[in-house]
């Protein structure tokens, strides 16, 4: 018997656990201190009333034999697929319901979609990066190549004549940097993928945040994308489903490599390994994409957008370089006075009682940078920025 030795290629500790450990230790030793957590992307506002109502009705249906639902379709109920189809129609994107697969969240399918590809493929991932892109491919034994994001390219790396890739991971708006690709930039990536027979895995988990309509919120708003891209999306940030777990993956019928249809492959994979998302959850998801659901979701998103504005306005006043925050829930900024990411994490925790996310945890190119999340309570964000301002002016040398 042999175990999967590829696990030895991973960092031994998931860096978010290091954050939790450090925070808990500080809290234990300083019980009188109020710690403000702006590190993770978990929502804090309640689900929209229309979603709650739909899910409660679905629960009631489950109490009667005549309306009880057992196993549902692995690819999702048709009513949820049609709701997603209508949501994309608003973006000017036409999808068939058979191209839409309802999932239990974007994180799951980010890992699962890699099963469609042979181990010998070269995977290209922008750095800094959401760790799951790298880790799931390292677990599978693939070669991972990182393309550098930096201040010069505004953390939006692009392909060039030396770029080699079979599978490409893109996230826009980006986690962790909050940077957003323009239509022209995404067109360049799509053209590269089609020219080189590559496949793009496009993470659109934060697609609802941009208010600037010039930014694409789906890869399929780009010409030729249906021939080269899989799109993964989530209700977690859009509708506050982090504790409910629901998302969807779009695999176009046009996406083929050789004689193989990736849509048919994904359908076969799902019907083999996945029993579908609960009926109750999908009724909530359907409601979240209704006219009223969209209105209520964006009321919550506006709250988080205002939190982000408070953060970026503070950084501007302090003269700290940043990206994100304006079309994204995340603000990515340069650590002041040459501090490393973890030095700044320890400083904020111990001196300001603010918990953020050190950029080094997202890869080598994240060193010297830091991420703050706008998914917090308004009063906490305001207090945190007051503390940051005081710290910057009087304590950081």
Secondary structure, 3 states (H helix, E strand, C coil): CCCCHHHHHCCCCCHHHHHHHHHHHHHHHCCCCCCEECCCCCCCCCCCHHHHHHHHHHHHHCCCCCCCCCCCCCCCCHHHHHHHHHHHHHCCCCCCHHHEEEECCHHHHHHHHHHHCCCCCEEEEEECCCHHHHHHHHHCCCEEEEEECCCCCCCCCCCCCCCCCCEEEEECCCCCCCCCCCHHHHHHHHHHHHHCCCEEEEECCCCCCCCCCCCCCCHHHCCCHHHCEEEEEECCCCCCHHHCCCEEEEECCCCEECCEEHHHHHHHHHHHHCCCCCHHHHHHHHHHCCHHHHHHHHHHHHHHHHHHHHHHHHHHHHCCCEEECCCCCEEEEECHHHCCHHHHHHHHHHHHCEECEEHHHHCHHHCCEEEEECCCCHHHHHHHHHHHHHHHHHCCC
